[in-house]
Amino acid sequence: MTPPRHGGGRRFESGRAQFIFLKMVKCLSEREEDYYSELAPGYDKLHREEQERKIQLILQNFEIQPTEKLLDVGCGTGFTLPLWPSKDVTGAEPSHAMIMQAPKALQRRIIHVRAEDLSIFDDGEFDVVVSVTAIHNFTGVEDGLLEMKRVGKRKFAFSVLKKSEKLDEIDALIRKHFAVKKVIDTDPHDRLYVI
Ligand SMILES: C[S@@+](CC[C@H](N)C(=O)[O-])C[C@H]1O[C@@H](n2cnc3c(N)ncnc32)[C@H](O)[C@@H]1O
C-alpha cells in the first residue's frame, strides 16, 4: 500500500517534527487563502484577458490532443479549464475563495489541494500537466514541481511569473527535474517552459 503523502512525501524523524511542519504549512496556507480571498471576487475582471493570452501562447507551442487527460495546477477561478483542448480536464486549486468564483459545473472539476501534496492523484495519472502563473505561489516550489512530475507522464507546460523574486530558483528547479524542450520569453509577464 502506498503511504499517505502529507507534506509532499516528506519523512519525519518524530511525530513532533511532523506536527510542527503541518502547523507551518497550515499557517502559510491560511495566509495564501487570505490573500486570494481578497483577490478572488475581482480576479477574472482584472486578469482573465492576460491569462487567456498566456494560454493561447501555450497552445501555439504545445500540442494537446483531445484524448489526453490534463491536470491544471493552481487553476484559480477555473476559467482556464474549458480553454484546454483535452476532453478530460481536472483543476487543482488550494484557495476555496477562488474555486467559489467558478460556475458550478466547473467547480465539480476542481480539486481543493495544493501542488505540494497531490497525493489524491496516482503516479502518472495525467498525460499532460500545466500550471499557469501559479508556481511562484507554491510554499515549497521543489515539492510542488516533484508532485507535478509524479502525477504526469511526460508532457508539461509551465508559465512562470517573470517578476517573481523566486524566478531564478524556479528556473533552476525546472531544469533540474525536467527535460526542457523550449523556453519562450515573448509574453511580457510570464516565461513559458515547454517540456
Ligand atoms: C495568479 S493565480 C493564477 C490562476 C490561474 N492559473 C489563471 O491562469 O488564472 C495563482 C493561483 O495559484 C494558486 N496557488 C497558490 N498557492 C498554491 C499552491 N501551493 N499550489 C497550487 N496552487 C497554488 C492560487 O490560489 C491562485 O489561484
The ligand as an ORCA input file, in Angstrom:
! r2SCAN-3c Opt
* xyz 0 1
  C      -2.189     34.226    -10.414
  S      -3.290     32.959     -9.965
  C      -3.394     32.029    -11.494
  C      -4.679     31.268    -11.596
  C      -4.899     30.563    -12.938
  N      -3.849     29.635    -13.229
  C      -5.024     31.564    -14.051
  O      -4.247     31.476    -15.016
  O      -5.921     32.403    -13.999
  C      -2.284     31.922     -8.955
  C      -3.025     30.733     -8.390
  O      -2.095     29.874     -7.706
  C      -2.787     29.305     -6.621
  N      -1.858     28.763     -5.616
  C      -1.324     29.371     -4.536
  N      -0.581     28.511     -3.832
  C      -0.635     27.339     -4.478
  C      -0.108     26.037     -4.219
  N       0.658     25.824     -3.173
  N      -0.419     25.042     -5.067
  C      -1.199     25.272     -6.162
  N      -1.726     26.478     -6.454
  C      -1.454     27.482     -5.631
  C      -3.588     30.476     -6.083
  O      -4.586     30.081     -5.171
  C      -4.092     31.104     -7.358
  O      -5.325     30.576     -7.750
*
